[in-house]
Amino acid sequence: MAKSYNIAVIPGDGIGPEVTAEAVKVLKTVSDLRAPAMDGALEFSYFDFGGAAIDSQGVPLPESTLSACKSATAVVLGAIGGPQWPRPIDKADPSKGLGPRPEQGLLDLRKALELYANLRPMGFASDSLLDSSPLKYDVAKNAEFMMIRELIGGVYFGKRHEQDIEGYAFDTTEYTVDQIQRVARLAGVLATSSTPFKTIHSIDKANVMATSRMWRKVVSETIANEFPGVQVEHHLVDAAAMQLVKNPRSLNGIVLTENMFGDILSDESSVIPGSLGLLPSASLGQIPDGKSLIKGLYEPIHGSAPDIAGKGIANPIGSILSIAMLLRYSLNREAEANAVEQAVRKVLDDDELNGFGLRTPDLGGSNTTSEVGDAVVKALRSLLKGLNVADSQPPQHLIAVRPEGRRGMTISEKIIYHHAIGLKPGQNIKPGDMVCVNVDWTIASELTWVGMDKTYSQMGNPGVHRNDRFWLAIDHTVDPRIMDKPLTKRLVDLSTNFAAEADLVDFYKPNFTILHTEFYRERAQPGQLIIGADSHSCSAGAIGSLAIGMGAADVVMPTVTGETWLMVPETVEIRFINQPQFGIGGKEIILKVLGKLGRNTVAFEILVEYTAPGLKYMSCDARFACSNMATEFGGIAGVCEADEITASYIEHRKNPEHKNKAVYYKPDSDAEYAESHTTDLSKIVPLVALHPSPDNVVPATEAAGMALDGVFIGTCTIGKEDLIVDVLVLEAGLKMGLRLVPAKHRRVVQASVPILAKLRRFGLIDALQTKLDSILVLLDAHTA
C-alpha cells in the first residue's frame, strides 16, 4: 500500500521563504517523478517559525508548529532572525525588557526533537566554484569533509546567568559521556560508509577544558571499541581553525566537534567554497541505517540576510542541497539524493564542464533565485527519468566463483557472459556463439547520428531506452573554420534537436570533447558493455570495459531497446612485461606492438586484450592510446585488464553513479586465446610511424633530420598526459636555445575543454602562447 511522507515546511524570516520555495520545488519534482519508486508521495504543510511566528503568535516556536514538526517525517527550514527582533515588550516602558528572540525557537525545536547532531558537508558543488574561493586554487582543490557538530549539549545548553547588578555573568559548558558517545557513533558510521574508511578529526580544547579532556577520552574509546580500523586524529580547536584556511585538505574525512566549536568552525569552513549560500546542513536525532525513516531538520547554513530579502537574488543552492540530505538521511533515497546533487552540479558547472553556468549575485552572476531553482528542476527531470528506467531493469547477477565445468574465459568473454540475456544455469559461451546482451551505454557523434537518425525515423522515433545512457558529442565536422557551412549546421542542428527531444543527460555541444575522450575519462567503468557508432569507441577499453564500434544503423537497436546481439569473438592476448624506460608512453607501446605484429594480422576482426604485470607501469592515458589504436591493429575492441590504477583513476569522478558500478574482471588462468604475444616494455625506445601506415614503425633516431612541413599534436588518441609531455619537451627545447624551423602549420588539438582548462591551470598553455605567439594554433576539441 502506498504511503505518504509528511514534510513540515517552516520558511522562517528574511530570505528563508525565497530559498525554501526553490527547495520545495525540487522536492516536489522528486515526488512527482519518483513516487512509485518511493512507495508514496510527499505531502507538504507550512507553519510559522522564528520572527514570523513572534509577529503572528507572540512566540518563536508556536505549539502548532512544534506539534507538526514532531509528527512530520522531516522538517525543511529556511532561515530565522532579523534586526527587528527582539522587540520591546512594551514600547512605552523600556524597563519591561525585550521579547523573545527568533533564535531561541530554533534551540527549543532542536531540543524538543532531540536532534543531537548537526551535519554540515564542506565541499564544492561544482569544480567551477574553485575560482570563487577566497583560498588559492591549489589550496582549496579537493578539500571535502563532513563536519559533525554536537547540537544539544555544551555551553549553549548549560547553566547560565545574565549580567546582574554586580556586573557578573556566566555560561557553563556541560557534557555527559552518553552525549559524546552517541555523536561519536554517528561519526563512526559515516566514516565506515566508504572504502577506505574516512579519518575522524576530533576537535577539542583538551589543554584547558575538563569537558574537552573527557571528549577526547570518550571519542577515542568509542571509535576504538566499536569501529576498529577507523583512524582518529585529535586537534585543538585553534589549530583546526588555522588548518581550515591554511590546508583544508588536511581535515578531509569527518570533522567531529562539540557544540560551540562546531558552530564557529562550520561557519569558517563555509567560506571556503566562496559563498554562505552554497552549503546545506542536516540535524539528526538518530543514526542513519539506510533502512529506517529518521526525523531530521534540513536547512541551509546561511542566515536570514535581511539586506537582500524580497529582492529575488538569494542563492538557493544551500537550501536545495539540504533537500538532497533529506532524501539521503530521512527517506533513505540515495539515488534521488545523488540526482539532486548532480542537477545542482550541472547548473553551476561552466562552459569548461559543459554546464549551464548560472550564478546568483553572491557568486558574481546576475541570475535570480527562481532562475537557479528552475534550472535545477530542468536538469533533475532528465536524471530522474533515467532512474525510472533503471528501476525497471532486471539486476545483473554476478558470479563471484567460477562454476564447475565452465570453460576458461577471457576478460571480454566474462563481460559478455555477465551481460547475456537468457543463459541457462551453467551454460557456457564460446567464440562463434550468438548471444543477446544488455548494453550499458551507447555513444555517437553528430556525423554518425545522421546515419542512425534514418533508422530511428523508420522505426517511428520510438525514443531512447535510457536518456542517461546515451552519450552524444558533436565532434567530427566542427572545425571552427567551417562551422558556418550548411552541411555542418544541418548535422549540428539534427543532433541538438534530437538531444532536446530525448532529454539526453549527456549531450555535448560542438568542440567540447572528442567523442570518446571525456566518455572514457568520466563515464565508462570497468566491466561495462558499450556499443558505439565510431571505430574508436574501443577507447573506453582503457579502463576495463568492453567497448565495440558498430555501424550507425546497428547502434540504433541498443540505443532504443538497451539490448543487442553479439557473436562472441575470438580474442588475442598482448602481454606486457617489465617496466618501460623513462619517457616511454602509450603511443610508443602500441607502435611497438603494431610494428612487431603488423596491422590487420593477428588481431584482424577479433578482440584484443592487454594483460600481464607490465600494465602496472602504464597510466590510464597510456592504456587509452593502446585501446584506441586497437582499431589500427585491426581489432574490434581493445580491453586493458582493470586494476588498482584503474580504480584510482575513476575515483576522482564526482558522480558516484559513474564509479560505483565497476566490476573488475581478470582472465582465467586457462583462458582460451586465439593467440598470445608478449611485449617487453623495458626494450621499447622512442618510435615513430612513417607514411603511409601506422605499422611502418622505426626508431625515432632513424627519422632524425627528416624535413617536416609542420606539426600536429592531437588526434583522437591524445590524453592529458601526452599533451603535458609534448608541451614540456617543446618548452625545454626553447630554453636550450633550439629554434623552430620554418613550417606552414603548427596545431594542437587538446582533445577536450576540461583537458585544456587543466593545462591552463598548470600554466603550460599561456607560457607556450606567449613564446610561440601565432606559430602555435590551439584548435577546439574535435576529431582530426
N, C-alpha and C positions, 0 to 999 in steps of 0.2 A: 504494500500500500504506500502510495506517495506521501512523503512528509512535507512539512513546510518549516522553514527556518526563519525565526523571528529576529530581525535586525533592528535594534533600537538606535535611532539616529538623533544625536544631540549636537546640532550645529554650533551652538555657543555664540561667541561675540566676534566683532571685528570682521576679519576675512574668513572666519570659520564657516559661515553659511555658504560663501562662494566656493571655497575649495571642497567642502563636503558635498556640494551639489555635483561636482565633477566626479568625485569618488563614488557616489551612489550611482551616477550614470554608468560608470564602468561596471559596478557590481550588478546592476540590473541587466547589463548586456550579458554577463556571465550567466545570470539566472535564466534569461530568455533563451539562450542557445544551448545551455548545458543542464537544464532542469531534469531531463530524463536520466542523464548520466549521474546526476547528484541525488537522484531519487526524491526530488522535491524542489519546489521553487522557494525563492527568498521573498519574505514579506517585510515591508518597511513601515516603521512607526516613528513619528517625530515628537520630540519633547524639549521643553525649555531647560536651560542649564546655564550656570555661571551668571554673568551680569544680566543677560536677558531674563533669567529666572528671578533675579533680585528685583528687576523692574516690574515683572508681571506678577510675582507671587511673594516677594519680600525675602526670599532665601535663595542661596545659590544652588541648592540641591533639594527641590521640592519632593515631597513624599511620592507623588505620582511618577516622577522621573526615576527615583530610586527603585520603586516597585517594578517599573517597566524594565529597567536595566537588570534587575535580579532575575526576571523571568525570561529575558532575551537569550538567544543563542550567542550573540555577540553585540558589542556596542561600538558604534562609529562616532567619534568625537571630532569636532572641527578645531576650535581654539577658544580660550576664555580670557577675560580680563580686558582692561582698558583704563585710561586715565580718569574716567568719570566715577570709578569705584575705588575705594568705598566712599559712600556719600554720608554726610552728617545725618545722624538720627533725627535731629531737629535743627533745621537751618536757623531757627530763631534762637536756639540755645546751644552753642558750641560745647558747653560743658557736658552735654549728654554723650559726647563722643561720636565715633563713626560706626556706621552699619557694617554688615558682613562684607568680606572680600570674596570675589568670584573664585579665587584660588583655593579657598577653604572647601568649596564644594567638590573640587577635584580630589583633595586629600581625603575627604569624607567618603567619596564614591569608591576610591581605591580600597579604603579600609573596609567598607561595607561589603564589597565584592570579594574581599580577601585576595586582592591582586598583589602578590608579594614580589613579583619580578617584572622589570621593565626591560624589553629587548630593543636595542637601537642598532641596526646594522649600519656600518660605515663603509661605503664603497662608492664607486662611480656607476651611476645608472647607465651611462654611455661613456666610452673612452673619449668621445669628442669633448667631454666636460673637463678633461685633464687640463686644457688650456685655460679654464675658468678658475682653477685652483690658485689660491694665493701662494701655494708652495711651488717650488720648481718642478718641472715635468718629471725629471728623473727621481725626485724625492717622493712625489705623490703616486707615481705609476705603481700599480699592483698592490697598493695599500688596501686592505679589506679585512675587517674584523666585525664581530658581533659583540657589542657591549651589553652586558647584563648587569643591571643596577637593582640591588635590593630596594624594595619600594615602600614597605610599610613599617620599617624599623628605623633605628638611628636617631639622629638629632631632630629630625622633623616630627617625630612622634614621641620624643622623650619628655621628661618633666621640664617645664619652662616657667619663667617668672618675668613678667614685663617690668619695665623700669618703674621703680617705686619712688617714693618721696625722698629716699636716701640716695637716689642715683644708682640703684643696684638692679641688675637683671641677669638672668642666666638661661641657657639651653643645655639640656643633658643628652648625651649620646648613650643610648642603651641598646644592647643586643642580647639575645639568648642563643644558646647552642642550636636549638631547633630552627630558629630563623636563619642562621647561617647555613646549616646543613641542607635545608630544602633548596636554597638558591644555588648552593654548590652542586647539588644533584642535577639541577637543571643545566648548569654549565657542563657537567659531565656527560649528560645525554646529548647535548648539542655537539660537544667535542667528538664523541664517538659516532656521530651520524655520518661522518665522511671517512674515506680511506685515502691516505693515512689519517690517524686521529689528529685533531687540531690541538694546538697548545693552549692551555688556560693561563692567562696572565692575571694573577690576583693582585689587586691594588689595595694598599692599606697605609697606615702611618704607625707601624709597629714600634718604631723607635721612640714614640712619645705616648701613644694612647693604649690604655688597657684593653679597650674593645678591639683595637686593631691586632693586638697580640693574640687575643682569643680568635679573631677572624682568621689569622694566618694559620694557627694551630688546627682549627676545625676544618678549614678548606683542605689543608694538606692531608689530614687523616681521612676525610670523606672520600676524596678522589683516590687516594692510595688504596683504601679498603674496597671501594665499590666500582672503581673504574681503572683497574690495572692497565698499564700501558699508556695512560694519558699523562703527558708531561705538564707539571705545574711550575710556573716561574712567578716569584713574588717580587713586586715592585713597590717602592714608596711612592706615594701619590705625587709628590713634587717631581720625582724623576720621571714618572709616567707622563706628567704634563709636558715636560721638556721633550720626551721622545715623540709625542704626538705631532710636534712641529719640526723636530729635527730628523726623525726617521720613523714615520708611522708604520712602515712595513715591519719594524721590529716587534710590533704588537699584533701582527696578523694572527688570527685564530679567534679565541674567546677572551674578552676582557671582562673580568668579574670584580665587582666592587660594591661597597656599601652605599647607602642612600645619597648622602651629600656629596661624596667624592664622585659618584656616578652622575649626579646632576650637573656638576661642574665639568667633568671630563667629557661627557657626551655632548654638551654644548660646544666645548672646544673642538671636538672631533668633527662636529657638524660643519665647521667652516672649511674643512679640507676639500670637499667637492666643489666649493665655490658659492654656495647659497644655502641658507637655512631652509629654503622651500623645497629642497630635494630629498630630505631623509624622512623615513617613516619610523613608527615605533609600535610596539605591542606590549600591553601589560597583561600578564597571565597569572592565574591562581592555581594552575596545575601544570604538571609536566606533560608535554605533548607525547602521545604514544603512537600516533599515526592511525589510531582506531577510534578512540572515543572523541565525542564532541566536547570541547572545553570552552568555558567562557573566557572572553578576552575583551579588552578595551583597546581600540585601534585609533591612532591619531598621528598627524604629522608632528615633528618635533618643534616646529616654529610656534611663535605666539600669535596674538590676535592682530598685530600690525595695524593699529587703528589709523595710521597715517595714509594707508592706501586702501582702506576698507571702502567698498562701494564703487571702486574705480574699474573693477573687472580686469585687473592686471596681476593679481596674486598668482604665484606659482602653485599649481595644484598637484605637482608630481609627488611630493611627500605624502599627501593625502591619498593619492591613487595607489602608491606603493604600499601604504598601510592596508589597503584592500587586499593586496597580494598576501600580506602577512595574515590577514583574517582568513583567507581561503586556506592557507597552509596550516595554521595552528588551530583555529577553531573548527573548521569544517573538514580538515584532512584532505583537501583537494590540491595536491601538489602540482598536477598537470595544469590546472587552471591558474594557480598562483604563478607558475613559470610563464604561462601565456601572457598574463598581465605585465610581468616584468619585461618580457621580450617586446611587447607592444610599446611600452614606455621607451625601451632602448631604440626601437625603430623611429619613434617620434623625435628623440633627442639626437640620434646619430646624424652627422652632417654628410655632405657630399662624399667625403673620403670613405664613408662607411655605407653609402647608398641609402641614407635615411632621409627623413623629412626635414630635419634641421630646424625644428621650431624652438623658439626661445622667448620666455617672458622677460620683462624689463630687468628683473634682478640678475639675469644672465646676459644682459646686453642686447636683448632682442626687443621685438615690438608686438609679439603675439599676445592675445588676450587669454584669460583663464579658460574661457569656454572653447576657444580655438584649440588649445592644447588638449583639453578633455575630449573634444570631438575627434581629434586626430588619433588619440589613444584608442578610442572606440573603433575607429575605422581599421586600424592595424590589428586590434584584438579580434574583430569579427573574422578576419581571414584565418587567424591562428585557431580559433575555436571551431571553425568549420573543419579544419584538418583533424582536430581531436575527435570530432563526432564520427568521422570516417574511421579513424584509428580504433575507436571503441568497437566498431563492427567487424574488425579483422580478427580471425582466429589467432590465438597466441602461437608464437614459434616455439616448438618443442625442441629443446637442445638435448643432445645425448652426450653426457659427460664421460661415459665409459664406453669404449668400443664394444659393440655387440659381438658375441661369439659367432664366428663364422663369416663376419663381414670382411671383404677384401681390403687390403691396404689402400688407403686413399691419399691423394694429393690434397693440398690446401683448397684448390679450386673445386675439386670433386666434393669435398666436405661442405663447402659453401652451397653448392648446387643441391646436395643431399638434404641439407637442413632447410632449404627453401622449397623443396619439392612438395607438390600437392598430390595427395592420394597414394603415397607409397604404402605398401603393406608392411606390418611389423617384420623386421629382419630382412626386408628386401634390399638387395644391393643395387647400385648403379655402376655403370662402367662406360668407357668410351663407346660411342655409337648409339647409346640408348636415347630415346626421345623422352623428355621429362617436362611436365608442366610445372612452372615455378612461380612463386610470389616474387615480385620485384620491389626493392626498397626505394629506388629513385629512378627517374628518367631525366635526361638532360638534353638540351638542344640549343642551337643558336638561331638567329634570325634567318640565316641562309638555309638551314635545314628545316626550320619551321615552315617555310613557304612550301616545301615538298610535303611535309606532314599535314599541312592545312588542307591539301587536296583530298587526302584520305579521310581526314577528320570531317570535312564538309560532306563527303559522300556518305559518311556514317550518320549524318544528320546533326552534327555538332552536339555530341552526347554529353559533353562535359568531361572534366578530368577525374580520375579516380581519387586522387588526393591533391588538393590545391597547395598543400605544404610539402609535396614530394616531387614536384616538377620544377627543375631549375632551368630557367630560360634567360640567356645572356645575349645581348646584341653586341657581336664582336667581329664578324667576318668581313662585312662590307662597309665598315665605318671609318676608313681612313679619313681623318679630319679634312683632307683636301677634296673629298668627293661627297661630303655629307649633303650637299645641296642638289645632287643629281637625282633625277626622277626615280631611277631604279632603287637607289639607296633609300630614298624617302618611302617608297612603297614597302620595302622589306621591313623598315623600322616601324612604320605605321601598322603593318599586319601583325607583328609581334606585340606591339604596345596595346593594340585593341584587344587581342586575344588575352593578354595578361590581365587586363581590366575585366573582361568578360568572365574569365575563370577565377578571378580573385586570387591570383597567384601570390604566395608569400615571397618566393624567391625569383623576382624579376629584376634584371639588371640592365640599366639604361646604356646607351652607346658609350663605349670607351671606359667602362668601369673595370672590366676584367676580361681577359681571355677566358673563353668558356669554361675550361676545366681548371684554371689556376685557383681561383678563390673557392671553387667547389671542393677541390682536394684539400685546401687549407682550412675550410670552415664547416664542411658538411659531411663528406664521406667518412665512414667509420669502418674499422676492421670487421670483416665477416659479412659485410653487406653485399647485396647483388644489385648492380647498377647497369642500366641499359642506356646508351647514349647515341644520338644521331650524329656522330662525328667519329672519325677514325682514331682520334686521340682521346676518346673517352676513357681509354685504358689507363690514362694518367693517374686516376684515383686508386689504382692498384698499389701505389706507393705506400699507402697506409694499411694494406692488407685486405682491401675489398676486391671483389671480382667485378671489374668494370669492362663491359663489352660494347664496342661500337657496332651499330647495325645501320641498315638503310632507313631513310626517313619514314617510309610507309610502315616498316616493321616496328618502329619505335612508338607509333600511334597506339598499338594494341595495349602494351603495358601502361602507357600514359592514361588510357581510358579505363582499363579494367584492373590494373595492378598485377596482371599476370602475363606470362608469355610462355612459349615452348622453346626449349633448347635441346639441341643434340649434344650430349656430353662429349666434349672434345678430348683428344689426346693432349698430353702435357709434356713439354720438355723442361728439364731442370737445369738451371745455370747456378752452379755452386760457387760462392765467393769465399776465398780463404785468405788469411793473413791481413796485415794492416797496410793500407796504401801509404806511399810517401807523402810528405807534406806538400800541399798544393794540388794533389790529385783529387778531382771531384767526380761527380756523377757522369758528366759528359765524357771524360776520358775513359771511365769504366765501361760505359755502353759502347763507345767507339772501339775499345779493345775487343769486346765480345763480337761486334759486327765485323771488325777486321779479321778476326780469327775464324769465325764460322760463316760469315757471308750473309747477306740478306736473302730472304725467300728461300732458305735452305732447310735447316733442321727445325726452324720454327714456323715454317710456312703453314698458315691457316690452322694453327693449333695454339694452345695456351702456353705461356712462358711463366715459369716460377723462379724467382730469385731467392736462394736459400743459403744456409750454412753460416759458419761463425764470422765470416768477413763482413756480414751485414752490420754487425755492431759498430763497425768503424765508419759507417755511412749514415749521414744525416738523412732526414726525410726529403730534403731538397735534392740530395744526390740520388735517392731512390726514385724521386719523381722523374728525373731525366731518364732513368733506366726503364721505368714503367711506360713513360710517354713514348719512348722510341722502340718499344716492343712492336709498334706498327711498322717502323722501318726495318725491323728484324724479320717482319713477315707474319708476326703473331696476331691473334685476335684479342689478346689481353696480356698484361704483364703484372704479375702479382708478387709483391715482396712479402716475405714472412713477417708478420707483425710481432713486435717485441716491446721491451721497456722504452726504447727510443720512440716508438710509435705512441705509446701511452703518454709519454711526456709531451709529445708534440700536440696531441689533441686536447691535453688537459688545459691549455690556455684558452680554449673556446669559452665564450661567455654563456652560451645556452646549453644547459645540461642535456637537453634533448639530443644534442649533436655530439655528445661524448659518452653518454651513459648506456648506450645500446651496443657498444662494441663487443664483438666476440673474437677471441684470439685463437686462430686455428694453427696447428702445426701439421706438417705431413707425417703420416705414419712411417715408421722405420722401414716398413716393407711396401711403401707406396710404389705403384707401378707407373714409372715414367717411360715415355716413348724413347727418350734418350736423356743422358745426364752428362754435362760438361762442366769442368772446373776451371775457374779463372783465378790466378794468383794475383791479388791486388798489389802485393808488395813489388811486383815486377813491372807494373804499369808506369810508363813515362808519359810526359805531355804528348798528346796526339792531335792530329788534325785529319779531317776528311777532305779529300780533294775532289774537285769536279770530275765526273758528274754524279757520283754515287756515295751515299753515306758509309758504304763498306770499303771505299777506296781510301784506306786509312794508312797514314805514315807517321813516324815520329815528327814532332814539331821541328826538330833540328834539320830534317831533310827539306822542310819547306822554308827555312830561313832565307831571307833575301828575296823572296818572291815579290814581284811588283803587285801592289794592291790598288784597285780602283776606288776602294772605300772600305768602310767597316759598318757592320750591322750587328748590334748587340741586342739580343732579344729572342725571337722565335718562341714557339709555344712550349719549348722545354725549359724556359727560363724560370728561375726561382729567386727569392730574395738573396740567398747565399751567393749565387753566381754573380748577381749584379754588384754585390758588395766587393767581391774579389776583383771583378773587372774594373770597378772604379778605383780601388786601391792600387792595382797594378798600373793603371794609367797615371794616377797621381804620383806614384813612386817614380815612374819614368820621367815625368816632367821635372820632378825635384832633382833627378840625376842630371838634368841638363839635356835630355834627349828632346829632339824636335819632331813635331808632327810632319810627315811627308805630305806633299800636296795631294789632295783627294777631293773628288766631287761630292761624295756622300759620306757622312758620318751620322749614324742614327742609333738611338736607343729606344727600345720598347720595354717598358718596365713591368709588363705582364698584368699589373692591376694597380688601381689607385691606392689601395692600402699599402702595397709594397713601396710605391713612390713616396707616400707620406712618411714611411719609416726611414727611407733613405734620406729624406729631407731632414728628419729629426736627428739623424746621425751627422748631419752637416755635409754629407758627401755630394749631394746634387748641387747645392749652392756653390760649393767650392769649385766643382767642375765647370759650372756655367760661367763662373767668374773668370776662370783661367782659359776656357776654350771659346767663350763668347759665342759667336754664331756658328762655330765649327761643329759643335755638338747639338744635335736636334733631338729633343725629348718628345717623342710621339706619345699620344694617349695609348691606353691598353687596347690593342686589337690584334687579331691573328694576322701574322705576316705571311 
